[in-house]
Amino acid sequence: MAQVKRIRRAVSGILILDKPHGFSSNAALQKVRWLLNAEKAGHTGSLDPLATGVLPLCFGEATKFSQYLLDAEKGYDTVMHLGVTTSTGDAEGEVLERREVAVAREQLEALLPRFRGAIQQVPPMYSALKRDGQPLYKLARAGEVVEREARSVTIERLELTRFEPPFADLSVRCSKGTYIRSLVEDLGQALGCGAHVAELRRTQAGPFVLSQAVSLETLLAAHEEGGAEALDRFLLPVDSGLEHWPVVQLSEHSAYYWLHGQPVRAPEAPKFGMLRVQDHEGRFIGIGEATDDGRVAPRRLIRS
């Protein structure tokens, strides 16, 4: 008997998932996509299976703007386990070394300013960065260690919120591309006892915060009660990740030509930079860029 192909829905929007422990970001995305029965989906930056918390998932037209969420700042709460180093820098790795922890709270707090601001950070071997087309974590699993260039990242906030040796809780706000595992390992090395990430929870991704996140259990319950359509109420608008951008509203005439790929004049538009663009009825129709000659050029358009 032939299997009936499932017809996907053309839904658009952003769902803020509280990613559960043990799921890869892609596994979490595919689960929610199946529940929504969505035609098109993508996530906005990976969280390790160990990690939980804010994972914005983009559906339909929102996938066109996921790159701008990838570039956004992130916030994390992490539990640092002092005195134990692991192969992966987190609790899922093999224990490499155990050392005595003779660290006072004042000693750790005095160290934190060294790691605030712009710092150089070497990405961990267990990461998705690629070398010759191969993710580093695959090389690491095969026992290979390759040179990684240090990268500049910015730690906007790094605060100690609890200290009960051998555990220390840290609150972090950082730029894209920051590895909390590397940060914790570097802190442990500077303290002389080593450390790894015991727990990691993302509290913020760009404009999205943990209070907006929906658990997988909530989504499963809604699906059981009302099917895929019952999950639509958890979708935020397509442009909700861009609400900090300047907005320009076009006339009906200008919006028509703009949606056909032509730059148009918008007297109220900023003189430079990227913009959210609305039509004459206030509907989001895409993103544009202010040009030197005072027009707004289309960059990504919403399909009507």
N, C-alpha and C positions, 0 to 999 in steps of 0.2 A: 504493500500500500504506500503510495507516494506521500511524502511529508509535505504538509501545507506550509508554504512560506509565510512567516509572520510579517504583516504590513506595519512598518514603523510609522510613528506620528511625527509630523513636522512641527515640533514644539521648540520654542526659543525662550531663553532666559538663563539666569545664573542661580544655581542652588548651592548654598553654603553647607557642606557636609561636615559633621563632626566625625572625622575619620576614625573608625575603630582600630584598636590594637590588633596587629597581626595581618592586616590587609596591606598589600601594596597599593599605591595610588591608582594604578591602572585597574586592579581588581575591584577597588571601591567604585571607580568610575563605571566599569562595565556592569556592576551590580545595580547601581542607581539608574543607569541607562536602560537596563532591562525592565526595572520597575516602572519607569516613565514610558517605556516603549518608544524611546526617542530615536529619530532618524540619524541625527548627527550629534556627536559629543566629544568633549576634550577637557582635560584638567589643566591647571595653571601652575605647574611645578610640583615635583614629587616630594612626598613625605615618606621616610623610611617605614617599613612595616612595624617597627618598634614604636613609632611616633603616633600620636593621636592629635585631634584638633582640627583647626580651620583648613578645609580643602575646598576652594571654590571650583565648582564643576560647571562648565559652559555647555549649553545645548543650542543647536540650531544656529541662528544668526549671531549669537553671542560668541561662538568659536572664532569669529573674525577678529575679535578684540582681546583674545586671551593673552596675546603677547604682552600687552600693557600691564596685565596683572602679574605675569612672570617677572617683570622688571620692578615690581613694587617692593617696598620694605616689608619685613616680616617681624613678628614678635613671638617669643618662645618662653615657656617656663620649663626648666630642666632640673633634674636631680643628678648631681655629680657624686659618684661613688669614689671616694679617695682611697688610695692604697692598693688599688687593683687596676692593672692595665690589661686590655684584651686585644685580640687580633683585629677586631673591627672598630674599636673605639666606643662600642656600646655593649649592652648586656647580652646581646645575641652572639657575641664572638667567644672564641676560646681564650681562657685566662692565660696570659703570658707571664705575669709576675705579680707577686703580692709583697707589699712592703708595709712596715709599721707606719701608722699615721700619728705624727707628733706635731700637729698643726693647730694653732690657736685661731679663733675667729678674727682677731685683730690682724694676724699675719695674712690671712686670705683677703680681708678687706683692703689691706695696704697694697696688695698685689693688683687688685682690679683696675685701678686707673691706667696701668701699663697696657691694658687690653681694650681701653675705650678709644673712640675716635678711629682714624684711618690706621689700619694695621696690615701687615703682610701675613698671609695664611697659606700654608701648603695643603691642598686638597687631600683627603684621605684616599688610600688605595681602594677601600670599599666605597666607591662612589660611581655615579653614572657617567662621569666624564670619559671621553673616548681617547684612545691612543691607537693610531693606525686602524681606525674603524671599530676597535674592540672596546667595550666598556671596561673601565679599570677594575670593577668588581669581578669580572670574569677572569681577568689576568690574576687577580689576587687569589681567587678560588683555586687557580691552577698552580699557586705557589710562587707566582712571579711578582717581583717588586720593581717598578720602574721609577725613574726620576720624574718628579712633578715640580713644575715651576710655581713659586710662591705667587699669590695673587693679592691685589689690594682689595680689601673689604672695609666696611665702616661699621663699627659697633656704636650705635647711638646711645644705647642704655645697657648697663651691665651692673646689676644690683644683687647683693646677697640678701635673700629673704628668710632663710632658715639655716642654722648651723648645728647639726647634731652628729658629730663624727661617728662613723666615717662618711656621713652624707651631708651634702650642702646643696641648698636650693638656690637657683639663680634665675633672675628675670632678665631677658635679653631682648633688645630691639636692634635690628641689624639690616644691612643692605642685602640685596639679592646676591646669591652665590656664597653666602657665609655658611660654613659648616660648623654646627654646634659641637659635633664630635671632636673636630680639630681644636676648637676653642677650649673645650674641657680637657682634652689631652695636653694642650699647651699649658694650661693652668696647673695641671697635676705635675707636669715636668718641672715647672718653675718652683713648685712647692717642695719638690724633691721626693715625692711619694707616689707619683703617678695617679691617674684617674681615668674613669670612663663614664659614659652617659648611662645611667640606670633607668631614667624615664625622660621622655620628651613630649611636650604638648605645645602645639602651635596655637597661639592665642590671637594672632592677627596676620592677615595677608592683605596688604594694601589698605583699602577702606573697610574691609570686612573684619568683624571681630567675633569672638567666641559666642557672645550672646545671640548672634544671628544664626548660629550653626544648628542644624537639625541632625539628630542621631539616626543611624541606620534602623534602629528598632522602631522609631516613630514612622519612618518611611514604609517599613514593612507592614506595620499595623494599618496605616492609611491605605496601602495597596490592597490589603486583605479585605478592608471594609468597602472600598469604592473603586478598586481597579486603578489603572494607570492615570486616569483623569483626576483622581483624588490627590495626586501629588502635584498637580499644577499650582496649587495654592502656595507651595513652598518656593516657587520660582520668582526671583527678583527680576526687574526689568533688564533688558539686554545691555543698556548703558549704565547700569548701577555701579560698575567698577570704574567709571570715568567721571563720576559726579563732581570731582574736584577740578575738572577741566573747564575752561571758559566755554560758554554756550552761545551760539549765534542762531537767530531764527530768520529763515529766508521767506520772501514773498512766494506766493503760489507760482508766479511766473519764473522766478529765479530757481526755486526748488525743482521745477520740471527740467530745466537745462542742466542743473547741477547733478541730478540723478541720471542724466544721460552723459555724464563724464566731462562736463564743461565747467571751468572756473567761472564764478559769478561775483558780482560786486555785492557787498553787504556793508552798508554805511556804519553799522554799529559794531562791526567785528574788530577784535584786537588787531594790531599791526603785524604781529608775528606769532609763531607757535602753532601747536595743534589745537583743534577745536571740536567740540561736540556740535553737530548740526541738526537743527529741527526744521520741519516744514512750517507752513503758515498756520497749521492747527496745533503746533507744539509737539508733534510726533518726532521721535528720534529717527533720522534717516541715514546716519553714518557719521564718519569723522572726516574733517578736512584740515587743510593747512593754509594759514595766511601767506599770501605771496607778496613779493616786493612791490608789485603794482597795485596793491590794495584790494585784491580779490581773494576769494576762498576757493582753493582747489580741492576737488574730491580725492580722498585717499582710500577709504573703505566704505562701501555703500551697503545699506540694508535692502534686502530683497523684499519687495512688497508682496 
